[in-house]
Amino acid sequence: MTGNSNPTTAVRPGEELDWAALDSRLKAVMPQLKGNPEISQFAGGNSNLTYRLMYADDDLVVRRPPFGTKARTAHSMIREYRVMSALRPHYPAVPETLYYSDDESIIGSEFYVMRLVDGQLIKETLPPEWQFTAADTRRFCIRFWEKLIELHQVDYASAGLSDFGRPEGYVERQVLGWNKRYQRVLTADVGDFESVRCWLEDNMPGESGHHSVLHGDYRIDNVVLDNQDPCTIQAVLDWEICALGDPLMDLGNSLAYWMQADDPLELRRLVMQPSAAPGMLTRREILELYAEKTGLDTSGFTFYMVYGYWRLAVILQQIYYRYFHGQTRDERFKTFGAATRHLGEHCQYLISGH
């Protein structure tokens, strides 16, 4: 079975790097590299920039922060590199990390290198060549969510990540943090949504006592699927906002990306993955699966859903802010302000009790 394997495009204008300097450094630390690499850029991703350097004898991926204003902790390459390196022996669905550098004289920022994972990457739709029935899609969906559950059950202390963050107080830090980030990136064409921010601060649940490694951006388009069996996840990508904290917060993040066929049109336009395909689990069914596999109580999930949608709104607004102020010319971000507004309005709808 074949699919869309590691799709890349020409490097976007304005996002070129000093390829000669990068090549020189990589060959210094990886002497096995020979010749000049074929350079391309992964088309997906709205924040950290990801490039492919295909050498004759190796296939590498380079990650660096975006150009322009950025949240320091949200784009820390060393955090991303460290958590991936530590997790891989305990959670094999992590790409192999090879090198990190904070020497900004090379490409203008810190960066890290990992080995490319061969496999299929899918976006908004399931590939027709899979010829999936609704039953196949359901099996795929269950395997996808089980991979997040597997991450949440990793013993992060055994992985050497006890000092990776402070899981206690995670809920409060996230709510206050995302609210502050939103206020810093307000633009005149998007509302301030003070009612949502206040509701989240007033309705934070108490400490659950359950702490896990949280991915923070778990979606179907962030996993690499086996070329022969797409129900097997070869790797989970994009660990840039990974943290330690309450796993229900991570589940809320992921469910905010999970658009259903009966969602409002404005939300369905934000689709990033084939979550509404026939056979996919509904958000309610996912909560039931998660509760069954983990033993955690997923009833009364409104706070976590509002948080998930609001956090997504802030992420999009941070990106839109860069576009609004001309810090990026990427036209993909032109509509992100409207998307932020729709997500904020949906939070208000959920808060009202619907």
N, C-alpha and C positions, 0 to 999 in steps of 0.2 A: 504494500500500500504506500503510495507516495502522496505528498502534500506540498505545502509552501515551506520549503526548507531554508531557514535562515535568510529571509529576503532583505537585501540591502539595495541602496540606490547610490547615485553619485553624491558626494559630500555637498550639503546645502551651502549656498553662497553665504559668506560671513562666518561660517563655522569650520573653516579650514584650520589646520594646526601646522606647526613647524615639523613637517614630516621627516626631513633630514635629521633634525636633532632627536626626534623620537626614535627613529630607526637606529641611530648611533647608540643611544642609551640602551635600547632593547638588546642590541647585539653585544653590548658590553656585559650585560647581566645574563644573557642567554646566548652563549657563543655558538650554539647549534644553528642559529638562524642564518640563512644564506640568501643572497640576492636581494632584489628590491621587492617590497610587498605590494600586492594589489590592494589598493585602499578604497573603501566604500563606507557608507554610513547606514546604520539601521534607521529605517524610516519612522518607526514608532518611537514612543517616549516623548513626554512633554517637558521634562526637566533636565536631568543629567543627560549628557551627550554620549552616544555609544558608537564607536567606530570598529570596523573590521579590518585587520591587517593580515592578508592571506599570503604567507610565505610559501616557498616551494615545499618546505618540510614541516610547517606548523601553521595553525590557523588561530589567530589571536583576536581578542576583543579588548579594546581600550575604553575606559570610562573616565569622564571628567565632568566637573560641574558645568552648568550653563554659563554663557556669557551674560554680563549685566548684573544687576542687583539680585542677590540671592540670600535666602535664610541660611546662616552659617551651619547650624546643626543639621538642617534638612538635607544638605548636600555634602556632608562630610565623607570624603572618600576613604579616610582611614577607618571610620566606623563601619562602613560597608565592607571594606576589605577584611577587617578583623572578624566581624561576625560570620562572614562566609567561610573564612579559613577555620574558625573554631567549630562551626556547625557541621561541616562536611563529614567528619568521621561519625557523627551521631545522626545525621539527616542527609543521606547520600544525594538527595535531589538538589544539590548546590553545585554550581560550576567550580572547576578547579582554579583557585587563585594562584598567580605566579609571581607578581611583583607589584610593589607600591612605591611611589615617590612623592615627597612633598617639595621637591626642587622645582619651583615655578619657572625657573629659567629655561626649562626644556620646552614646555608647550603653553606656558602662561598660567598654569594652575597645578594643583596636586592631581594625581591620576593613579589608576591601578590597571593591571593587566590580568586577564583570565583566559583560559583556553576555551575556544568555541565548543559548544555542545551541539553536535549534529542532531537534527530532528525537525519536527514540524512546528511552525508557529502559525496560529490562526487568529483572526480578528473578529469581525462582526458576524460571520456566518460559518457554519460547518461546511467543509469542502464537499461538493456534490459527489466527488469520486469515492468518498467513504461509503456512500449508499447506506447511510445509517437509517434504521427504523427508529420508531419512538422508543422501543425497548433498548436499542443500542445507545441512543442518546441518554436515556436514564442511567444506564450503567456507566457511561462516560462521566455524567454529572456526579454520580455518587463517588466515583474514584477521585474526581477533582476535589470535592469537599473533604474527602477522607485524608487527602494530602495536607490540607490545612490543619485538620484535627491531629494528624501525626506530628506536625510541627509544634502544636500547642502542648503535646505530651512529652516533648524532649526535656530531659533533665538538664536545664541550662547550667546548673552548678557543675555537673560532670563534664560539660563541654568547656568549662573554664570561663564562663561568662557571668559569674556572680557579680563582678564589678562593672558589667557592661551598662548598667543603669540602676535606678532605684525603683523597683516595682511598687513599693508602698507609695501611696499618694498619686499613682499614675493618672487616675481618672481626673482628679482636680487639676493636675499640671496640664493635661491635654486640653481640657475645656478652657482654662484660663489662657493657655498658650495660643490655641487657635483663635480665640476671641481677640487677643492682642494683635496677632498677625493680621487678622482681617482689618482691624482699625488702621494698621500701618499701610495697607494697600488699597484703601478706599479710592474709588474714582467717581467722578461726578455723575456718571450714567448708571451707577448701580447703587441700590439702597443700602442703608447702614444695618438693617435687620437687628436693631437693638432688642426687640422683643424676643427673638430667638436666642441671642447671646445671654440675655438675663434668665430666660427659662432654663437653659442648660446649667447655668451657675446655681440656680435655685433648686434644681431637681437631681443633683448628683447623687448616685447611690452610695451607700457606705462601702467600706472595704470588703471585698468578697473573700479575701484570703487565698484566692487562686491566682498564681502568677506564672506566666509563660513567656517564651520568645514570641513576639508579635511581628509578623511580616510587614503589615501596614499598607500593602498595595496588592493584595492577593486577588488576581483576576485570571481568567482563562488566557487572555492575551499576554500574560506574564509567565506562562509556563511553556516549556519545550516538550513536545510529545514525541514518543517513539515513532520512527518512520514506518514500522510494520504494524504496530498496535497502538493507535492513538489514545487508547484508554490507559496506557502506561505513561506516567509523567517522568521524563528524563531529568528535568531540571526546573527549578523555580528561579525566576530572574528578578532583578530590581529590588535589592535589599536596602535601598538608600534610607528608608525611614523605619528600619527595623528597631525594635526596642524590647524592653522587659516590662510587663504590666498585666493588666486584667485581660484574659483572652476574649471575654465578651465584647470588649472594645474593638478588638481586631475583627471579630465576627461582624459587628456593626459596620465597620469600614467596608468589608467585602460585600455585605448585603446591600450597601448603598450603590454599588456598581451593578447589582443584579436586577436588571430591568425585566419586567414581566409584560405579557401581551395586554394585560388590563391596566397597566400604569397610564397616567396622563401622557398625552402626546409629547409635551415638553420634556418629560423624563425619557421617553423612548427615543427621542432624538439624540440623547447622550450615550446611546448604546456603544459599548466598547467590546462586547463579547456576545456570543450567540445564546444568551441566557433565556431567550423567549422561544427557542426552537422546540417543536413538539417532543415531549418526553423529558424536558428539563424539569427539575424540581422547582416548586414555588418557594418563596422565602419562608412561608410557614412550614413546608416540608423540610427545608434545610435546617430550620430551628429544631424540628423534631429529631432529625438525624443527628445533629450536633449534641442534643441532650442525651440521646440514646447512647452515643459512643463515648461521651465524656462524663456523664452523670451530673453535669452542671444544669442549673435551672435556667431555662431560656424563656420562661413565661414573663409577662410584663416587660417586653423588650423595647417599648416605645422610646425610652431614653437613649438606648444604644443606637436605634435607627435614626433618631433625630441627630444625634452626635455624628453618625456616619455620613449622613447627607450634608450636614453643616461643614464637617471637615473637608469633604469633597468640594463644597462651594468655595471654601477658603483656598484650597489648592488651586482651583481654576482661576480664582481672582488674583492670586499671586502671579500666575503665569500671564493673565490678561494685563496686569499692571505693567509688566515688562513690555508687552506689545503696545499698550496705551501710551507709554512714555518713550517709545521708539528704541528700546533697548534690545529688541529682537525684531527682525523683519519677517518672521515666519507667519505666513498668512493663515496657517491652521488655527492660530490663537485669536483671530479677529472676532469670533463669535463667543468667546469664553465669558465675556461680561454678561451677555444675555443668559448664558447657562448658569452663571452664578445666581442671577436674579431668580430664575425658575427653581433652583434648588432651595434657595432661601424661602421662597413662597411655599414650597412643598413642606419644608420644616414647620412653617406656620400652620399649614393644613393638618399635619400630624399632631401638633401640639393642641389643636382645637378639639381633638378627640375623635377624629375620623379614622 
